[in-house]
Amino acid sequence: MIARELAFVLLLTAISAAQPPQIPANDLVRKVINNELQAGDRDRTRWMYRLESQKPNGSKQVDQVVETVEGSLRRPILIDGHEPSPQQQQQADQGNRKLAQDPTALRKSRKQSREDQERTQKMLKTLPDAFLFSYAEQQGDLVKLNFVPNPKYEPPTMEAQVFRALEGYIWVNGKQARLAEIAGHLTRKVKFGGGFLGHLDSGGTFDVKESEVAAGCWKLSQLDVHMTGRVLLLRTISEQHKESRSDFQRIPDNLTLAQAADLLQKRQTISQMRTPARGQAAAGANHGANQNDRP
């Protein structure tokens, strides 16, 4: 009898532990989004990392990227699995030196990035109102929530109309209240201005992941976008963008562009001395390509 009662207690304990937090799902998402935006505003850290990107034509490139307060510089490590030629390395170094000496183009790029970031923040703020969230599963500190469009939501902008045709899921770190992943797909075609201003085709997908690169510091680690459509009946959209970021290393927050250019060139020289065979370099890049996958 005692053994049976003990087993029953253990079963109830296991079921209770498996239950998601009792806070309503949309309230949890609102809390996570607010914390995400505040953390982004506070973060002043700078990092060096490995960026692997794939172009729509299938070509792949691995770059070393260094962040500075003025912008980011990059230098190729591998191009389609091979070390860049001396000419390609020289071209990258010359481009970085030019940006360091006359960062006009970099400032323009930073302005575009800042505008994109502001647009992203507005979209994030809208998530708890635009969707209905529900608990799906839990893995340790990670909680998965599914989302579907909120029928009561009225999109205030043309961009926000996409939310009415979007379904997907998010993973959040419940302990730190941070967004670990958001993925979704378009369940139908989205028309802008009744179709006159353009549309996005049904079936488009996206998947964005963030990883904790240091205690309490989260960075974008994976981006995978597949969208097609047409804008103003003229320009065809074919957004096929895939990239992953890994091997994050903290660098001084006050690093200048010139110092970043030196750091990239010196790091490449040291890497070449340590990796005499091109095949070994390619194998090393492939080995670390998928280390940020979500469980």
Secondary structure, DSSP 4 states (H G I P E B T S, - for coil): -HHHHHHHHHHHHHHHHHSPPSS-HHHHHHHHHHHHHHHHHH---EEEEEEEEE-TTS-EEEEEEEEETTEEEEEEEEETTBPPPHHHHHHHHHHHHHHHH-THHHHHHHHHHHHHHHHHHHHHHHHHHHEEEEEEEEETTEEEEEEEE-TT---SSSGGGGGGGEEEEEEEETTTTEEEEEEEEESS-EEEGGGTSEEE-TT-EEEEEEEEEETTEEEEEEEEEEEEEEETTTEEEEEEEEEEEEEEEEE-TT--HHHHHHHHHHHHHHHHHH---HHHHHHHHHHTTTTT---
